[in-house]
Amino acid sequence: MMDNNRSINHQFPAPVIERVRHELRRRSLTVESVTDITPGMRRIVLTGEDLADFTSLAPLPAIGRRIEESGADTTIVAIAAVAGPEEEQSFETAAALTTRWVYRPLFNVTDAEPLIAALAGIDIVPQTFVWIAAEASVVRSVRAYRVEERGYPLSWIKASGYWVKGKADTTEKF
């Protein structure tokens, strides 16, 4: 497979990502409904007067939020690792979405190879924002593959280890 990214001049400015943080406040809420989305994911809908001034930028897990908030002028290829077909999710979006599900058993969550293999068959055109989110060692490996082996500019990649195997309450930013 030919990777055209090595010979392309990436002189366009990369997108800027801005984090928004809100003040933390305890609230008294009631569980309105509980829905099992996949065997490993549950959606819990909360209600209550304390939500009147609440603002949330993340009503879905991060990948779902990014996909569902994208407009019709956006093309998204999402590669997502799940334990099996029962873990696949559907997204409501105006974007042109292609989802590639990579099946990887839960005991193998730090194995980046299935994701790298899925990426090997995809040419990413210049000025494409690449977002990588997973367990930290997987993010590190996938990011290295995109930058070092495929020559994609680091400034167009946002990579975040949302969790670290064996460590509680830990994330890694790359």
C-alpha positions in Angstrom: 0.0 0.0 0.0 1.3 3.5 -0.9 1.1 6.2 1.7 1.0 9.5 0.0 1.4 11.5 3.2 5.3 11.3 3.1 5.6 13.5 0.1 3.0 16.1 0.8 3.9 19.5 2.2 1.7 20.1 5.2 2.0 23.9 5.4 -1.5 24.7 6.4 -2.2 25.6 10.1 -3.5 22.8 12.2 -6.8 23.1 14.0 -6.8 24.6 17.5 -8.4 22.6 20.3 -9.7 24.6 23.3 -10.7 22.9 26.5 -13.7 24.3 28.4 -13.8 23.8 32.1 -16.9 24.5 34.3 -17.1 25.1 38.0 -17.7 21.9 40.0 -20.9 21.9 42.1 -22.7 19.2 43.9 -26.3 18.6 42.8 -29.3 16.7 44.0 -30.7 14.6 41.1 -33.1 11.8 40.4 -32.5 8.9 38.0 -35.1 9.1 35.3 -34.1 6.1 33.2 -31.3 3.6 32.7 -30.6 2.1 29.3 -28.0 -0.6 28.4 -26.3 0.6 25.2 -23.9 -2.3 25.0 -23.0 -5.0 27.5 -20.3 -2.8 28.9 -22.0 0.7 28.6 -25.0 2.1 30.3 -26.8 5.4 29.7 -28.3 6.9 32.9 -30.6 9.9 32.4 -30.7 12.3 35.4 -33.3 14.9 36.2 -33.9 17.5 38.9 -34.2 21.3 39.5 -30.4 21.5 40.1 -29.9 20.9 36.4 -31.5 24.2 35.5 -28.1 26.0 35.1 -26.1 22.9 34.2 -24.1 23.0 31.0 -22.6 19.8 29.6 -20.3 19.6 26.6 -20.1 15.8 26.8 -23.5 14.2 26.8 -22.0 11.1 25.1 -18.7 9.3 25.4 -16.2 11.4 23.6 -16.2 9.5 20.3 -20.0 9.6 20.1 -20.1 13.3 21.0 -17.6 14.3 18.3 -19.4 12.2 15.7 -22.9 13.4 16.6 -22.0 17.1 16.8 -20.3 17.1 13.4 -22.0 18.9 10.5 -22.9 17.7 7.0 -19.7 19.2 5.6 -17.6 16.8 7.7 -16.3 13.4 6.6 -15.5 11.0 9.5 -13.8 7.6 9.4 -14.0 6.2 12.9 -12.0 3.2 13.9 -13.2 1.9 17.3 -12.1 -1.1 19.3 -14.8 -3.1 21.0 -15.0 -6.6 22.5 -17.3 -7.9 19.9 -20.3 -7.0 17.7 -22.6 -6.6 20.7 -20.5 -3.6 21.7 -21.0 -1.7 18.5 -22.9 1.6 18.7 -24.9 3.6 16.3 -24.6 7.4 16.0 -27.0 10.0 14.7 -25.0 12.5 12.7 -25.3 14.8 9.7 -21.6 14.0 8.9 -20.6 11.4 6.2 -19.6 8.6 8.6 -17.8 5.4 8.0 -17.2 3.3 11.1 -14.8 0.4 11.2 -15.2 -1.8 14.3 -12.1 -3.6 15.5 -12.8 -6.6 17.7 -10.4 -7.0 20.6 -11.0 -9.0 23.7 -11.1 -7.1 27.0 -8.1 -8.9 28.3 -6.1 -7.4 25.4 -7.0 -3.7 25.9 -3.4 -2.6 25.7 -2.7 -4.3 22.3 -2.5 -1.5 19.7 -1.8 -3.9 16.8 -5.4 -4.5 15.7 -6.0 -0.7 15.5 -2.7 -0.2 13.6 -3.6 -2.9 11.2 -7.0 -1.2 10.6 -5.2 2.1 10.0 -2.7 0.6 7.6 -5.5 0.4 5.0 -6.4 4.1 5.2 -4.8 7.0 3.4 -5.4 10.2 5.4 -5.4 13.2 3.1 -3.5 16.4 4.2 -5.4 18.8 6.5 -7.3 15.9 8.1 -7.6 16.2 11.9 -6.7 12.9 13.5 -8.1 12.3 17.0 -6.7 9.3 19.0 -8.3 8.4 22.3 -7.8 5.0 24.1 -5.8 3.4 26.9 -2.5 5.4 27.1 -0.1 2.8 25.8 -2.4 2.2 22.8 -2.5 5.9 22.1 1.3 6.1 22.3 1.6 3.3 19.8 -1.0 4.5 17.3 0.4 8.1 17.5 3.9 6.8 16.8 2.6 4.8 13.9 0.9 7.8 12.3 3.8 10.2 12.8 6.9 8.0 12.5 5.9 5.3 10.1 3.3 7.2 8.0 4.8 10.7 8.2 1.7 12.5 9.3 2.3 15.9 10.9 2.1 15.9 14.6 0.3 19.3 14.7 -2.7 17.7 13.0 -3.1 15.0 15.7 -4.7 15.2 19.1 -3.9 12.2 21.2 -5.1 11.4 24.7 -4.8 8.4 26.9 -8.2 8.5 28.6 -7.1 5.9 31.1 -4.0 4.0 32.0 -4.2 0.3 32.7 -3.4 -0.5 36.3 -3.7 3.1 37.5 -6.9 4.7 39.0 -7.9 8.2 38.1 -5.0 8.6 35.6 -4.9 10.1 32.1 -2.1 11.0 29.7 -1.9 13.7 27.2 0.5 13.4 24.2 
